[in-house]
Structure formats: C-alpha cells, structure tokens
Amino acid sequence: MLTLCADRRFLGPREPSGFLLDLEWLAVEALHTDAGPPRLAEALTERRRASQG
C-alpha cells in the first residue's frame, strides 16, 4: 500500500483532478528519478509549461 500526501502550496492551485494528476506524476517522477523536492518543483513547472503551449 502506498499512501501519499502533499502540501497543496507545493502543487499550486488547480482543480481537484489537476491536483491528483500532478500528485500522481510527482510520485512516479520521484520514484523513477530519485529527485528531491527542488528538482521535482522545476520538473513540474516545465511539465505544466509544456502542456499549456
């Protein structure tokens, strides 16, 4: 069993489904890359930027 929790300030304001998608992406990315919070924050920003345009 895997239990996840997150500070919504880290993920930013989004609709609930966006929040859950971001949380899932962060969990997978953290396990896959072993990156820490600063690198994950950068990667999430890059991911959001790419999805917008």
C-alpha positions in Angstrom: 0.0 0.0 0.0 1.2 3.5 -0.8 -0.1 6.5 1.0 0.6 9.9 -0.5 0.0 13.3 1.0 1.1 16.7 -0.3 1.2 20.3 0.7 -1.2 21.9 -1.9 1.0 25.1 -1.8 3.8 23.0 -3.4 1.5 21.8 -6.2 -0.3 25.1 -6.7 -4.0 26.0 -7.1 -5.6 23.7 -9.7 -8.9 21.9 -10.0 -9.1 18.7 -7.9 -8.5 16.4 -10.9 -5.4 18.5 -11.9 -4.2 18.3 -8.3 -4.5 14.5 -8.4 -2.8 14.2 -11.8 0.1 16.4 -10.6 0.4 14.3 -7.4 0.5 11.1 -9.3 3.1 12.5 -11.7 5.3 13.7 -8.9 5.2 10.4 -7.1 6.1 8.5 -10.3 8.8 11.0 -11.2 10.3 10.9 -7.7 10.5 7.1 -7.7 11.8 7.0 -11.3 14.5 9.7 -10.9 15.2 9.8 -7.2 15.0 13.6 -7.5 14.4 15.8 -4.4 11.8 18.5 -3.9 13.8 21.3 -5.7 14.3 19.3 -8.9 10.7 18.0 -8.8 9.4 21.5 -8.5 11.4 22.5 -11.6 10.3 19.5 -13.5 6.6 20.1 -12.6 6.9 23.7 -13.8 8.5 22.5 -17.0 5.7 19.9 -17.5 2.9 22.5 -16.9 4.6 24.9 -19.3 4.8 22.3 -22.0 1.2 21.3 -21.6 0.0 24.9 -22.0 1.6 25.6 -25.3 
